[in-house]
Amino acid sequence: MESNTKLITPILFAVMLAASQVNAQTLGEPGPGALPSPIALNAPSSPGLDGPGLDGRRPHGPRGGHQPGGPGRHRMGQRQSGPGQADRIGHERGLTSLTTVSGTVGQWIGNDDAILEGFTFTGSANTPTTVKFPPHLGQQVQKSIKPGSNVSVTGYSEMSPKGESRFRMVSLTAGKTTISDAPPTMPVTPPTAPSQATVTGKIADYQIGRDGRVNGLVLDDKTIVRVPPHVAYQLTNLATKGSTITVQGYAKNLREGQVQLEKTNILNAVVLTINGQQYLVR
């Protein structure tokens, strides 16, 4: 009996030791169907909220890597939409209240290239207002109204980039004619390719865009040399007023429906020659 007890004791000890090892393995490595241990997937392995995750990669989370479709983030090149989001011209997208005002047309307004895109307007309050419309509606507007005409304009107020108030036209009624802001139609004939030209003249002035930056040169023969603002900034020191400059570029053509208020030769510069040195415009 005593010998049996001595044999059973080591066997029980061995069984208990094996059971404890099995339990330890079960807790450390969950098998199929087992619940994972409660460890946050985006917890950093070292102090600091923005450190890499446990596997050495940056975690997916509010402070970590990408969050496709998550709030406050979007993929490159995609625009988010939502209530109250402002579009590229400054007013909020969504429902916009329209107002109809009646009054008298004042003077035509052109853009930096003298292309018709609006007119001054005096309503019942006798306060001049600027009415703006897309340039491709220029021919229709100019055929339907003229300075002094009585018109009704439906649209909404907005602020220009310079903080000036203006009235964006949605439709215009003059007598029995109504013009609506519709997308431009496809031209009946394909537009002609811009012609290449070379002009030489003296710089009479710099042209200032509506954003307050120099965007072109005005030569003594009234030719406007169009260059990007960052190039124009360089030219203010390189080509001062009175300097002689040779410009190679392409003439600007009017698009379908546009009207140029003043006949102006506009050249999009490609190569400039100043004091015998040629410069590529990029």
VEXFI-634851 format. One line per field, with one value per residue: x, y, z of N, C-alpha, C in turn. Coordinates in steps of 0.05 Angstrom, whole numbers, plus 5000, padded with zeros to 4 digits. Example, Ala and Ser with C-alpha at 12.3 -4.5 7.8 and 13.67 -1.06 7.14 Angstrom:
// residues 2
n_east = c(5264;5257)
n_north = c(4886;4955)
n_up = c(5156;5142)
ca_east = c(5246;5273)
ca_north = c(4910;4979)
ca_up = c(5156;5143)
c_east = c(5264;5258)
c_north = c(4934;5001)
c_up = c(5156;5157)
***
This chain:
// residues 282
n_east = c(5017;5038;5079;5049;5027;5073;5084;5039;5040;5084;5063;5014;5036;5064;5021;4992;5031;5036;4984;4983;5020;4993;4949;4976;4996;4947;4926;4964;4967;4914;4870;4834;4772;4775;4771;4807;4860;4849;4875;4890;4887;4910;4946;5006;5073;5111;5119;5077;5029;5030;5062;5090;5051;5039;5059;5099;5082;5049;4990;4920;4878;4849;4895;4933;4951;4920;4849;4803;4746;4733;4710;4724;4767;4793;4804;4861;4851;4796;4735;4701;4633;4580;4534;4532;4582;4630;4637;4683;4679;4664;4611;4563;4547;4485;4418;4400;4376;4338;4332;4293;4306;4292;4311;4356;4402;4472;4537;4578;4616;4680;4727;4796;4816;4785;4736;4667;4630;4592;4552;4538;4486;4427;4380;4315;4332;4368;4422;4482;4497;4537;4526;4539;4555;4566;4620;4608;4556;4556;4546;4490;4469;4487;4459;4408;4400;4420;4461;4421;4374;4314;4310;4296;4327;4342;4373;4428;4463;4534;4602;4660;4729;4758;4728;4684;4615;4570;4522;4500;4478;4423;4380;4355;4310;4284;4237;4204;4242;4281;4339;4375;4421;4456;4495;4551;4540;4559;4606;4588;4625;4690;4735;4786;4857;4902;4940;5010;5053;5099;5122;5151;5167;5162;5158;5101;5069;5049;5002;4950;4917;4851;4859;4897;4949;5005;4994;5008;5039;5037;5047;5076;5045;4995;4989;4975;5013;5008;5025;5042;5027;5072;5115;5109;5121;5176;5191;5181;5227;5265;5250;5239;5194;5193;5233;5257;5226;5220;5170;5149;5094;5026;4966;4908;4845;4775;4723;4664;4606;4628;4644;4687;4700;4735;4778;4832;4899;4920;4970;4993;5048;5107;5162;5209;5249;5298;5341;5376;5377;5345;5285;5249;5181;5149)
n_north = c(4976;5023;5028;5035;5085;5117;5111;5135;5189;5217;5211;5241;5292;5301;5302;5348;5388;5385;5402;5455;5477;5472;5506;5555;5560;5562;5612;5647;5639;5644;5597;5573;5606;5626;5682;5743;5772;5828;5877;5941;5957;6002;6018;6048;6021;6045;6101;6157;6186;6183;6142;6082;6023;5960;5922;5947;5980;6041;6056;6047;6097;6154;6185;6161;6126;6124;6135;6111;6142;6161;6208;6276;6266;6255;6223;6234;6282;6278;6311;6331;6330;6363;6390;6460;6467;6506;6526;6533;6587;6614;6618;6581;6513;6481;6496;6558;6622;6658;6723;6773;6830;6895;6945;6994;6987;7001;7011;6970;6913;6886;6830;6817;6810;6842;6819;6813;6807;6825;6879;6945;6963;6996;6997;7002;7024;7060;7049;7033;6969;6912;6868;6802;6752;6690;6691;6666;6680;6730;6749;6739;6771;6823;6830;6833;6873;6941;6996;7035;7006;6978;6926;6861;6823;6760;6728;6719;6746;6754;6750;6779;6757;6800;6820;6850;6865;6832;6816;6755;6733;6692;6690;6734;6784;6822;6859;6817;6780;6729;6710;6656;6628;6582;6523;6529;6518;6467;6485;6499;6493;6466;6498;6542;6531;6566;6620;6627;6680;6735;6790;6855;6905;6963;6961;6987;6987;6949;6897;6891;6841;6821;6799;6829;6819;6822;6803;6806;6841;6906;6929;6983;6986;6972;6918;6862;6823;6761;6728;6679;6693;6684;6688;6739;6767;6760;6788;6841;6861;6845;6864;6926;6983;7014;6983;6945;6890;6825;6782;6716;6677;6654;6676;6697;6668;6683;6650;6609;6650;6692;6762;6815;6874;6915;6919;6881;6859;6800;6762;6700;6686;6649;6648;6695;6751;6789;6841;6814;6763;6701;6674;6620;6613;6585)
n_up = c(5000;5017;4980;4934;4942;4939;4885;4860;4875;4846;4795;4796;4806;4758;4721;4739;4729;4672;4658;4675;4639;4591;4599;4602;4549;4522;4538;4519;4463;4426;4399;4340;4334;4385;4430;4419;4458;4501;4473;4450;4381;4359;4395;4416;4415;4444;4490;4474;4431;4376;4359;4325;4313;4348;4313;4287;4246;4225;4260;4243;4254;4290;4302;4274;4214;4149;4140;4107;4083;4132;4183;4169;4136;4070;4007;3964;3914;3915;3928;3986;4005;4038;4086;4084;4061;4028;3960;3903;3888;3932;3955;3994;3981;3964;3982;3957;3967;3920;3890;3859;3824;3799;3751;3722;3669;3672;3658;3616;3639;3637;3639;3657;3606;3576;3563;3559;3619;3654;3683;3707;3752;3771;3819;3852;3900;3886;3889;3860;3833;3819;3768;3752;3703;3667;3619;3569;3559;3538;3485;3479;3520;3505;3457;3474;3512;3529;3553;3595;3589;3616;3661;3691;3740;3763;3817;3862;3919;3928;3951;3924;3910;3930;3969;3954;3945;3901;3849;3829;3768;3752;3718;3667;3648;3596;3570;3526;3525;3554;3587;3609;3656;3629;3613;3567;3497;3451;3401;3332;3292;3298;3344;3321;3320;3363;3336;3324;3344;3341;3376;3385;3430;3475;3546;3572;3617;3675;3681;3727;3760;3784;3832;3854;3840;3795;3729;3677;3621;3592;3529;3488;3443;3458;3463;3502;3543;3567;3625;3675;3745;3780;3745;3727;3772;3776;3730;3742;3765;3729;3678;3671;3668;3605;3584;3528;3498;3470;3449;3442;3427;3434;3404;3438;3430;3422;3456;3443;3441;3469;3480;3463;3493;3480;3426;3432;3429;3452;3480;3496;3530;3511;3501;3523;3506;3534;3538;3503;3524;3525;3554;3578;3589;3642)
ca_east = c(5000;5056;5093;5030;5025;5097;5082;5017;5047;5098;5045;4996;5052;5069;4996;4987;5051;5028;4959;4990;5033;4972;4934;4992;4996;4921;4923;4983;4962;4887;4865;4811;4747;4779;4771;4833;4865;4839;4897;4881;4902;4925;4962;5034;5090;5127;5104;5071;5005;5033;5083;5081;5035;5053;5072;5119;5070;5032;4963;4897;4863;4847;4921;4952;4952;4897;4823;4786;4718;4728;4702;4745;4789;4785;4826;4873;4837;4767;4723;4680;4609;4566;4519;4546;4609;4633;4649;4708;4675;4660;4585;4558;4531;4460;4396;4407;4352;4339;4318;4289;4308;4287;4325;4367;4430;4491;4559;4587;4640;4696;4748;4823;4820;4764;4714;4643;4621;4574;4544;4529;4457;4416;4352;4297;4345;4387;4449;4494;4505;4550;4514;4558;4545;4588;4628;4596;4530;4560;4532;4462;4462;4491;4439;4381;4399;4441;4460;4396;4351;4302;4311;4292;4348;4339;4398;4435;4486;4558;4625;4683;4753;4768;4709;4664;4589;4560;4497;4504;4454;4413;4364;4351;4286;4282;4214;4195;4266;4292;4364;4381;4449;4458;4522;4556;4534;4582;4607;4580;4650;4712;4751;4812;4880;4913;4962;5035;5061;5123;5120;5172;5158;5171;5138;5089;5058;5043;4973;4943;4893;4831;4869;4917;4976;5012;4989;5015;5053;5024;5067;5069;5025;4971;4989;4977;5029;4998;5044;5032;5035;5099;5134;5106;5135;5204;5195;5181;5255;5282;5241;5226;5179;5210;5251;5248;5222;5209;5152;5139;5072;5002;4945;4884;4820;4750;4707;4636;4588;4642;4646;4708;4690;4755;4795;4858;4916;4929;4989;5002;5077;5121;5191;5214;5276;5303;5370;5391;5375;5319;5275;5226;5159;5138)
ca_north = c(5000;5046;5031;5046;5113;5129;5112;5152;5217;5229;5213;5264;5316;5304;5310;5376;5404;5386;5418;5483;5486;5474;5530;5578;5562;5570;5640;5663;5636;5635;5579;5581;5611;5638;5711;5754;5786;5856;5896;5961;5953;6026;6027;6050;6003;6062;6124;6177;6179;6179;6122;6059;6003;5937;5906;5963;5997;6062;6045;6060;6109;6182;6198;6145;6127;6132;6126;6115;6147;6170;6236;6296;6259;6247;6215;6254;6288;6277;6333;6322;6345;6363;6414;6484;6468;6527;6517;6547;6615;6627;6615;6554;6496;6473;6513;6587;6639;6676;6748;6786;6859;6910;6970;7004;6978;7022;7007;6942;6906;6864;6818;6826;6808;6859;6802;6821;6788;6838;6907;6959;6962;7013;6989;7021;7036;7079;7041;7017;6942;6898;6842;6785;6729;6676;6704;6654;6692;6757;6756;6740;6794;6847;6832;6836;6898;6961;7015;7049;6988;6969;6897;6847;6804;6741;6716;6719;6763;6740;6767;6774;6751;6824;6828;6868;6852;6832;6801;6734;6729;6666;6696;6763;6789;6848;6857;6790;6763;6719;6696;6640;6619;6554;6516;6536;6497;6459;6502;6485;6485;6464;6523;6543;6530;6593;6625;6636;6707;6747;6820;6869;6932;6972;6956;7012;6984;6922;6893;6881;6825;6828;6790;6848;6811;6827;6779;6811;6865;6921;6941;7010;6985;6963;6889;6851;6798;6746;6710;6671;6713;6680;6698;6769;6778;6761;6807;6868;6869;6839;6880;6949;6999;7027;6963;6932;6861;6809;6761;6695;6664;6647;6695;6687;6668;6684;6625;6611;6667;6714;6788;6831;6902;6931;6902;6880;6837;6786;6742;6682;6685;6624;6655;6724;6759;6814;6848;6794;6737;6688;6661;6603;6618;6559)
ca_up = c(5000;5019;4954;4914;4947;4929;4855;4851;4880;4823;4771;4800;4803;4729;4708;4746;4714;4644;4655;4678;4614;4570;4604;4595;4520;4513;4543;4503;4434;4423;4377;4323;4348;4411;4430;4423;4483;4499;4467;4430;4356;4352;4418;4409;4430;4461;4498;4453;4417;4347;4353;4309;4327;4359;4292;4274;4226;4237;4263;4230;4275;4288;4303;4259;4185;4134;4149;4084;4088;4160;4185;4169;4118;4043;3990;3947;3889;3918;3943;4004;4004;4063;4091;4090;4049;4008;3934;3896;3884;3957;3968;4003;3964;3976;3975;3957;3962;3897;3892;3833;3826;3774;3750;3697;3662;3670;3640;3613;3654;3625;3656;3652;3577;3564;3554;3574;3639;3673;3679;3731;3753;3791;3825;3865;3922;3874;3896;3839;3839;3797;3761;3739;3689;3653;3593;3545;3554;3530;3460;3484;3536;3490;3437;3487;3528;3525;3575;3596;3587;3641;3662;3717;3743;3785;3824;3891;3926;3936;3955;3906;3925;3942;3990;3943;3941;3873;3845;3809;3752;3744;3694;3661;3631;3584;3552;3523;3523;3579;3584;3632;3659;3621;3605;3539;3478;3434;3376;3307;3279;3318;3346;3307;3337;3366;3318;3336;3336;3354;3377;3399;3439;3501;3567;3580;3644;3684;3685;3753;3760;3804;3858;3863;3831;3767;3713;3649;3613;3571;3511;3479;3421;3472;3465;3530;3544;3590;3638;3702;3766;3791;3725;3726;3796;3768;3709;3753;3770;3705;3656;3682;3649;3585;3572;3504;3502;3447;3460;3425;3441;3419;3407;3452;3414;3437;3456;3434;3457;3483;3467;3473;3493;3467;3410;3445;3421;3477;3472;3518;3525;3513;3503;3525;3501;3548;3537;3488;3537;3522;3578;3574;3608;3652)
c_east = c(5017;5071;5075;5027;5049;5096;5062;5025;5063;5081;5027;5012;5058;5044;4989;5006;5044;5003;4965;5003;5013;4956;4950;4993;4969;4916;4941;4977;4934;4884;4842;4786;4750;4780;4799;4836;4858;4862;4888;4899;4919;4941;4991;5050;5109;5111;5101;5048;5009;5055;5072;5066;5052;5068;5092;5108;5053;5003;4943;4880;4863;4874;4941;4949;4926;4871;4804;4757;4712;4721;4726;4768;4777;4809;4836;4858;4807;4758;4701;4656;4595;4552;4537;4574;4610;4646;4671;4703;4665;4633;4580;4541;4506;4438;4405;4382;4357;4323;4316;4289;4303;4301;4336;4396;4448;4512;4566;4612;4654;4716;4775;4830;4799;4741;4690;4634;4603;4567;4537;4499;4447;4387;4337;4311;4366;4416;4461;4503;4518;4536;4534;4544;4569;4595;4615;4568;4532;4545;4502;4454;4465;4470;4411;4379;4422;4440;4435;4371;4341;4300;4303;4313;4342;4366;4403;4460;4509;4580;4648;4708;4765;4749;4687;4638;4581;4536;4501;4478;4448;4395;4360;4328;4286;4260;4204;4218;4276;4317;4370;4410;4449;4487;4526;4550;4559;4582;4600;4605;4672;4727;4778;4835;4892;4938;4986;5043;5085;5120;5143;5162;5169;5149;5127;5078;5055;5013;4968;4917;4874;4839;4891;4945;4980;5009;4996;5030;5037;5046;5058;5049;4999;4969;4992;4991;5020;5018;5033;5042;5063;5120;5133;5121;5165;5210;5194;5209;5272;5276;5225;5211;5199;5230;5239;5247;5211;5194;5144;5117;5049;4980;4921;4860;4796;4736;4678;4619;4602;4643;4669;4701;4709;4774;4824;4873;4927;4946;4997;5031;5088;5151;5193;5243;5280;5333;5387;5389;5347;5311;5250;5205;5147;5121)
c_north = c(5025;5050;5042;5076;5128;5131;5132;5182;5229;5231;5236;5290;5322;5313;5339;5395;5407;5403;5447;5494;5489;5499;5555;5582;5571;5600;5657;5662;5626;5618;5589;5584;5624;5668;5722;5768;5815;5876;5915;5959;5978;6036;6027;6031;6019;6086;6144;6168;6172;6159;6100;6039;5979;5921;5923;5981;6018;6052;6060;6071;6139;6197;6183;6149;6135;6121;6130;6120;6157;6199;6254;6289;6252;6239;6237;6257;6287;6300;6322;6340;6343;6389;6438;6486;6489;6516;6536;6577;6628;6624;6586;6539;6487;6491;6542;6603;6657;6700;6760;6816;6872;6936;6976;6995;7003;7017;6977;6938;6883;6853;6829;6826;6824;6843;6808;6799;6801;6866;6919;6962;6979;7006;7010;7036;7057;7074;7024;6990;6930;6872;6826;6761;6715;6689;6692;6665;6720;6765;6758;6765;6820;6852;6839;6863;6916;6980;7033;7032;6982;6939;6887;6825;6786;6728;6717;6736;6745;6760;6759;6767;6776;6835;6847;6852;6854;6814;6781;6728;6700;6668;6726;6765;6818;6847;6828;6770;6755;6703;6681;6631;6589;6548;6523;6512;6490;6475;6485;6476;6484;6490;6520;6543;6558;6596;6635;6663;6715;6777;6831;6897;6939;6968;6983;7011;6955;6920;6880;6866;6833;6817;6807;6841;6818;6802;6784;6837;6879;6935;6968;7009;6973;6932;6881;6824;6784;6726;6702;6691;6709;6689;6728;6781;6780;6783;6836;6878;6865;6857;6904;6964;7014;7008;6952;6902;6849;6785;6741;6680;6658;6667;6682;6690;6670;6657;6631;6629;6690;6739;6803;6860;6921;6913;6903;6855;6825;6763;6726;6676;6656;6629;6685;6729;6787;6818;6826;6766;6726;6673;6645;6608;6592;6565)
c_up = c(5000;4993;4933;4917;4936;4898;4846;4854;4856;4798;4773;4796;4773;4714;4713;4731;4685;4640;4657;4652;4592;4574;4596;4565;4509;4516;4525;4473;4430;4397;4360;4339;4375;4409;4434;4449;4480;4497;4445;4405;4350;4376;4410;4426;4448;4469;4475;4437;4388;4340;4336;4326;4336;4338;4277;4253;4239;4237;4246;4252;4272;4288;4286;4229;4172;4146;4126;4092;4116;4161;4184;4151;4091;4028;3972;3921;3891;3935;3961;4000;4031;4067;4097;4078;4027;3983;3927;3892;3910;3970;3975;3984;3979;3966;3978;3950;3938;3902;3865;3838;3799;3775;3723;3693;3659;3649;3639;3630;3641;3645;3648;3622;3562;3553;3572;3593;3660;3666;3706;3729;3776;3795;3838;3888;3912;3882;3874;3848;3814;3793;3745;3726;3675;3626;3569;3540;3543;3505;3464;3499;3520;3468;3449;3502;3520;3549;3573;3595;3615;3641;3690;3718;3767;3791;3854;3895;3934;3939;3936;3923;3940;3963;3980;3938;3911;3871;3823;3794;3747;3720;3691;3642;3622;3563;3550;3521;3550;3573;3611;3632;3653;3612;3575;3521;3462;3409;3352;3292;3300;3320;3332;3327;3340;3348;3333;3326;3352;3353;3392;3406;3466;3522;3577;3609;3650;3688;3712;3752;3783;3832;3869;3855;3802;3751;3683;3645;3591;3555;3501;3456;3431;3473;3494;3528;3570;3599;3665;3723;3777;3772;3725;3750;3790;3748;3720;3760;3745;3682;3666;3660;3631;3573;3547;3508;3476;3459;3438;3440;3422;3425;3421;3434;3432;3435;3447;3453;3470;3466;3480;3471;3479;3452;3421;3435;3447;3469;3497;3513;3529;3517;3504;3520;3514;3549;3524;3501;3534;3548;3569;3596;3617;3677)
***
